[in-house]
């Protein structure tokens, strides 16, 4: 007898980890998910508002790649990440 489609716990955790990342990053940053897992799970492009009304954003740094590791409980801390090209830094929570 064939089984119905199943969602394993690891897949649910992976989906939840992407939701968690989205909740910590600024809403103007663009997050793109990779469909196939080859070590890179998402790509993040950093944007910054350039007008006083916060209606227009421009990209301010290159994209960076993220590999997510889903765990049941995480300790979240502030980390400063430095660019390899121009010395600018961005803060990742």
C-alpha positions in Angstrom: 0.0 0.0 0.0 1.3 3.4 -0.9 1.9 6.0 1.8 0.5 9.5 1.6 2.9 12.4 1.3 4.8 12.9 4.5 6.6 15.8 6.1 9.5 14.7 8.2 10.6 16.7 11.2 13.9 17.9 9.6 11.9 19.5 6.7 9.6 21.3 9.1 12.6 22.5 11.1 14.3 23.8 7.9 11.2 25.7 7.0 11.0 27.2 10.5 14.6 28.2 10.4 14.0 30.3 7.3 11.0 31.9 8.9 13.2 32.7 12.0 15.9 34.3 9.8 13.3 36.4 8.1 12.0 37.6 11.4 15.4 38.9 12.5 16.5 40.6 9.3 15.2 44.0 8.2 12.1 43.7 6.1 13.8 45.7 3.2 16.4 43.0 2.8 15.7 40.5 0.0 16.0 36.8 0.9 16.1 34.2 -1.9 15.7 30.5 -1.2 17.6 27.9 -3.1 15.4 24.9 -4.1 18.2 22.3 -4.0 20.5 22.0 -1.0 24.1 22.1 -2.1 25.4 23.8 1.0 23.8 27.2 0.3 20.2 27.6 1.6 19.5 31.2 1.1 21.0 34.3 -0.5 20.5 37.7 1.2 20.7 41.0 -0.6 21.0 44.0 1.7 18.9 47.1 0.9 18.7 50.5 2.6 16.0 53.0 2.5 17.2 56.1 0.6 14.2 58.5 1.2 12.7 60.0 4.4 9.4 58.3 3.9 11.0 54.8 3.7 9.4 54.1 0.3 12.4 53.5 -1.8 15.3 51.1 -1.1 18.6 50.6 -2.9 21.1 47.7 -2.7 24.0 48.8 -0.5 26.3 45.7 -0.4 26.8 42.6 -2.4 24.7 39.5 -1.7 25.8 37.1 0.9 25.2 33.4 1.1 23.8 31.5 4.1 23.8 27.9 5.1 21.2 27.2 7.7 21.4 24.5 10.3 18.1 23.8 12.0 18.2 23.0 15.7 15.5 22.7 18.3 16.8 25.5 20.5 19.2 28.3 19.6 21.2 30.9 21.5 21.0 34.1 19.5 23.7 36.8 19.7 25.0 39.8 17.9 27.9 39.2 15.5 29.8 41.7 13.3 30.6 40.5 9.8 33.2 42.3 7.7 33.3 42.5 4.0 36.2 41.0 2.1 36.3 43.8 -0.5 35.8 47.2 1.0 36.0 46.9 4.8 32.3 47.9 5.3 30.6 45.9 7.9 27.0 44.7 8.5 25.5 43.5 11.7 23.8 40.1 11.7 21.7 38.9 14.7 
